Amino acid sequence: MTYIDELRDVIRRLHDAEATHVESVPVKETFQGQTVWEGVVEVFSLKDHPTAHRVYAWSHDTDIPGNPRRHVTVLHIPPVISPLLAVRAAIVQEFKSREPEEA
């Protein structure tokens, strides 16, 4: 199974839609002069999805035993309208999920 096929399967499972690979886009996100994320975002078109016609997807290694790879998918729904904005949204979501909840 290729990397694109793997992402397509994840998209099908998470979003219940068929995906067709459109392009691979290199993205480098920086904050205060430091690179916070660099990689390739795969862009897919979606068939029969109720709210989005595209999805952005990638994966990265983790330090979690038993789950060494994490797949990320972000639907093309404004304000997320590009691979770069998908990466930014994923970074914000990951940061929020790590914050301790207020009582």
Secondary structure, DSSP 8 states (H G I E B T S, - for coil): --HHHHHHHHHHHHH-SEEEEEEEEEEEEEETTEEEEEEEEEEEEEES-SS-SEEEEEEEE-S-TT--EEEEEEE--TT--SHHHHHHHHHHHHHHHHS----
